[in-house]
Amino acid sequence: MAVPTEDQALANAARLLERAELELTNLPLMERLDQLAVSWINLAHLLRDRERI
């Protein structure tokens, strides 16, 4: 599996957050989507930091 780029990680996070906004009646799913988005954002930060080294 290829390592995603920072932009791809951020795009995945954005997509998950948009999906979470649609899940107003399903709080557990909304929270899980938010957690997954945070994971992608953290990965994007790691990828950005790796590029700086």
N, CA, C and O atoms as a GROMACS GRO file, in nm:
protein
  212
    1MET      N    1   0.084  -0.119   0.000
    1MET     CA    2   0.000   0.000   0.000
    1MET      C    3   0.088   0.124   0.000
    1MET      O    4   0.184   0.134   0.077
    2ALA      N    5   0.056   0.217  -0.084
    2ALA     CA    6   0.134   0.340  -0.096
    2ALA      C    7   0.098   0.437   0.016
    2ALA      O    8  -0.016   0.443   0.062
    3VAL      N    9   0.198   0.511   0.059
    3VAL     CA   10   0.175   0.613   0.161
    3VAL      C   11   0.105   0.732   0.095
    3VAL      O   12   0.151   0.781  -0.008
    4PRO      N   13  -0.004   0.779   0.154
    4PRO     CA   14  -0.074   0.893   0.094
    4PRO      C   15   0.010   1.021   0.107
    4PRO      O   16   0.098   1.030   0.192
    5THR      N   17  -0.020   1.116   0.023
    5THR     CA   18   0.043   1.247   0.036
    5THR      C   19  -0.030   1.327   0.144
    5THR      O   20  -0.139   1.289   0.188
    6GLU      N   21   0.030   1.437   0.185
    6GLU     CA   22  -0.035   1.525   0.282
    6GLU      C   23  -0.169   1.573   0.229
    6GLU      O   24  -0.268   1.576   0.302
    7ASP      N   25  -0.173   1.610   0.101
    7ASP     CA   26  -0.298   1.658   0.041
    7ASP      C   27  -0.405   1.549   0.039
    7ASP      O   28  -0.523   1.577   0.064
    8GLN      N   29  -0.365   1.427   0.010
    8GLN     CA   30  -0.462   1.317   0.010
    8GLN      C   31  -0.516   1.291   0.150
    8GLN      O   32  -0.635   1.265   0.168
    9ALA      N   33  -0.429   1.298   0.250
    9ALA     CA   34  -0.472   1.278   0.388
    9ALA      C   35  -0.572   1.386   0.430
    9ALA      O   36  -0.673   1.357   0.494
   10LEU      N   37  -0.543   1.510   0.392
   10LEU     CA   38  -0.634   1.619   0.426
   10LEU      C   39  -0.766   1.607   0.350
   10LEU      O   40  -0.872   1.639   0.404
   11ALA      N   41  -0.761   1.561   0.227
   11ALA     CA   42  -0.884   1.541   0.149
   11ALA      C   43  -0.969   1.432   0.213
   11ALA      O   44  -1.091   1.444   0.220
   12ASN      N   45  -0.905   1.325   0.260
   12ASN     CA   46  -0.979   1.219   0.329
   12ASN      C   47  -1.044   1.273   0.455
   12ASN      O   48  -1.160   1.241   0.484
   13ALA      N   49  -0.972   1.354   0.530
   13ALA     CA   50  -1.027   1.414   0.653
   13ALA      C   51  -1.147   1.502   0.619
   13ALA      O   52  -1.250   1.495   0.686
   14ALA      N   53  -1.134   1.582   0.516
   14ALA     CA   54  -1.244   1.671   0.478
   14ALA      C   55  -1.367   1.591   0.437
   14ALA      O   56  -1.480   1.625   0.474
   15ARG      N   57  -1.346   1.484   0.362
   15ARG     CA   58  -1.457   1.399   0.318
   15ARG      C   59  -1.528   1.337   0.439
   15ARG      O   60  -1.651   1.331   0.444
   16LEU      N   61  -1.449   1.290   0.537
   16LEU     CA   62  -1.508   1.231   0.657
   16LEU      C   63  -1.586   1.334   0.738
   16LEU      O   64  -1.693   1.303   0.791
   17LEU      N   65  -1.533   1.454   0.749
   17LEU     CA   66  -1.603   1.558   0.824
   17LEU      C   67  -1.732   1.600   0.755
   17LEU      O   68  -1.832   1.627   0.821
   18GLU      N   69  -1.730   1.605   0.622
   18GLU     CA   70  -1.853   1.635   0.549
   18GLU      C   71  -1.958   1.526   0.573
   18GLU      O   72  -2.076   1.554   0.592
   19ARG      N   73  -1.913   1.402   0.573
   19ARG     CA   74  -2.004   1.289   0.600
   19ARG      C   75  -2.058   1.297   0.743
   19ARG      O   76  -2.176   1.270   0.767
   20ALA      N   77  -1.971   1.334   0.838
   20ALA     CA   78  -2.014   1.343   0.978
   20ALA      C   79  -2.124   1.448   0.994
   20ALA      O   80  -2.215   1.430   1.076
   21GLU      N   81  -2.116   1.556   0.918
   21GLU     CA   82  -2.218   1.660   0.927
   21GLU      C   83  -2.356   1.609   0.886
   21GLU      O   84  -2.458   1.663   0.930
   22LEU      N   85  -2.359   1.505   0.804
   22LEU     CA   86  -2.487   1.450   0.759
   22LEU      C   87  -2.547   1.351   0.858
   22LEU      O   88  -2.662   1.311   0.845
   23GLU      N   89  -2.469   1.313   0.957
   23GLU     CA   90  -2.512   1.210   1.053
   23GLU      C   91  -2.565   1.270   1.184
   23GLU      O   92  -2.532   1.223   1.292
   24LEU      N   93  -2.645   1.372   1.173
   24LEU     CA   94  -2.696   1.441   1.292
   24LEU      C   95  -2.783   1.353   1.380
   24LEU      O   96  -2.793   1.377   1.500
   25THR      N   97  -2.845   1.252   1.323
   25THR     CA   98  -2.933   1.166   1.402
   25THR      C   99  -2.862   1.040   1.452
   25THR      O  100  -2.921   0.960   1.524
   26ASN      N  101  -2.735   1.023   1.414
   26ASN     CA  102  -2.660   0.905   1.455
   26ASN      C  103  -2.530   0.951   1.521
   26ASN      O  104  -2.423   0.950   1.459
   27LEU      N  105  -2.540   0.991   1.645
   27LEU     CA  106  -2.426   1.050   1.716
   27LEU      C  107  -2.305   0.957   1.724
   27LEU      O  108  -2.193   1.005   1.705
   28PRO      N  109  -2.320   0.827   1.752
   28PRO     CA  110  -2.202   0.741   1.756
   28PRO      C  111  -2.126   0.738   1.623
   28PRO      O  112  -2.003   0.739   1.621
   29LEU      N  113  -2.199   0.733   1.512
   29LEU     CA  114  -2.134   0.734   1.381
   29LEU      C  115  -2.068   0.868   1.355
   29LEU      O  116  -1.957   0.875   1.302
   30MET      N  117  -2.138   0.975   1.391
   30MET     CA  118  -2.082   1.109   1.374
   30MET      C  119  -1.950   1.123   1.450
   30MET      O  120  -1.853   1.177   1.397
   31GLU      N  121  -1.947   1.074   1.573
   31GLU     CA  122  -1.825   1.082   1.653
   31GLU      C  123  -1.714   0.996   1.595
   31GLU      O  124  -1.598   1.036   1.596
   32ARG      N  125  -1.748   0.879   1.544
   32ARG     CA  126  -1.647   0.790   1.486
   32ARG      C  127  -1.588   0.852   1.359
   32ARG      O  128  -1.468   0.844   1.337
   33LEU      N  129  -1.672   0.911   1.276
   33LEU     CA  130  -1.623   0.978   1.156
   33LEU      C  131  -1.531   1.093   1.193
   33LEU      O  132  -1.430   1.116   1.127
   34ASP      N  133  -1.567   1.165   1.297
   34ASP     CA  134  -1.483   1.276   1.345
   34ASP      C  135  -1.347   1.223   1.393
   34ASP      O  136  -1.243   1.282   1.364
   35GLN      N  137  -1.349   1.112   1.465
   35GLN     CA  138  -1.223   1.052   1.513
   35GLN      C  139  -1.135   1.007   1.397
   35GLN      O  140  -1.013   1.026   1.399
   36LEU      N  141  -1.196   0.949   1.296
   36LEU     CA  142  -1.120   0.908   1.178
   36LEU      C  143  -1.062   1.028   1.106
   36LEU      O  144  -0.949   1.023   1.057
   37ALA      N  145  -1.138   1.136   1.098
   37ALA     CA  146  -1.088   1.259   1.035
   37ALA      C  147  -0.967   1.313   1.111
   37ALA      O  148  -0.869   1.356   1.051
   38VAL      N  149  -0.975   1.311   1.243
   38VAL     CA  150  -0.862   1.357   1.324
   38VAL      C  151  -0.738   1.272   1.298
   38VAL      O  152  -0.627   1.323   1.293
   39SER      N  153  -0.758   1.142   1.281
   39SER     CA  154  -0.645   1.053   1.249
   39SER      C  155  -0.581   1.092   1.117
   39SER      O  156  -0.458   1.094   1.105
   40TRP      N  157  -0.662   1.122   1.017
   40TRP     CA  158  -0.609   1.164   0.888
   40TRP      C  159  -0.536   1.298   0.899
   40TRP      O  160  -0.433   1.318   0.834
   41ILE      N  161  -0.589   1.388   0.979
   41ILE     CA  162  -0.522   1.518   0.999
   41ILE      C  163  -0.388   1.497   1.067
   41ILE      O  164  -0.288   1.560   1.030
   42ASN      N  165  -0.385   1.410   1.167
   42ASN     CA  166  -0.258   1.380   1.234
   42ASN      C  167  -0.158   1.319   1.137
   42ASN      O  168  -0.039   1.352   1.141
   43LEU      N  169  -0.204   1.232   1.050
   43LEU     CA  170  -0.116   1.173   0.949
   43LEU      C  171  -0.064   1.281   0.855
   43LEU      O  172   0.054   1.281   0.819
   44ALA      N  173  -0.149   1.373   0.816
   44ALA     CA  174  -0.106   1.483   0.728
   44ALA      C  175   0.004   1.564   0.795
   44ALA      O  176   0.101   1.604   0.730
   45HIS      N  177  -0.010   1.589   0.925
   45HIS     CA  178   0.094   1.662   0.998
   45HIS      C  179   0.225   1.584   0.999
   45HIS      O  180   0.332   1.642   0.980
   46LEU      N  181   0.217   1.455   1.021
   46LEU     CA  182   0.339   1.372   1.020
   46LEU      C  183   0.405   1.374   0.882
   46LEU      O  184   0.527   1.382   0.871
   47LEU      N  185   0.324   1.366   0.778
   47LEU     CA  186   0.380   1.368   0.644
   47LEU      C  187   0.445   1.503   0.613
   47LEU      O  188   0.551   1.508   0.549
   48ARG      N  189   0.383   1.610   0.658
   48ARG     CA  190   0.440   1.744   0.637
   48ARG      C  191   0.573   1.756   0.712
   48ARG      O  192   0.671   1.807   0.658
   49ASP      N  193   0.575   1.708   0.836
   49ASP     CA  194   0.698   1.716   0.913
   49ASP      C  195   0.809   1.631   0.852
   49ASP      O  196   0.926   1.669   0.856
   50ARG      N  197   0.771   1.516   0.795
   50ARG     CA  198   0.870   1.429   0.732
   50ARG      C  199   0.932   1.498   0.610
   50ARG      O  200   1.050   1.481   0.582
   51GLU      N  201   0.851   1.574   0.539
   51GLU     CA  202   0.902   1.646   0.421
   51GLU      C  203   1.004   1.753   0.460
   51GLU      O  204   1.092   1.786   0.381
   52ARG      N  205   0.992   1.807   0.579
   52ARG     CA  206   1.080   1.915   0.624
   52ARG      C  207   1.219   1.862   0.664
   52ARG      O  208   1.316   1.938   0.667
   53ILE      N  209   1.227   1.734   0.695
   53ILE     CA  210   1.355   1.678   0.742
   53ILE      C  211   1.449   1.654   0.627
   53ILE      O  212   1.561   1.607   0.647
   0.00000   0.00000   0.00000
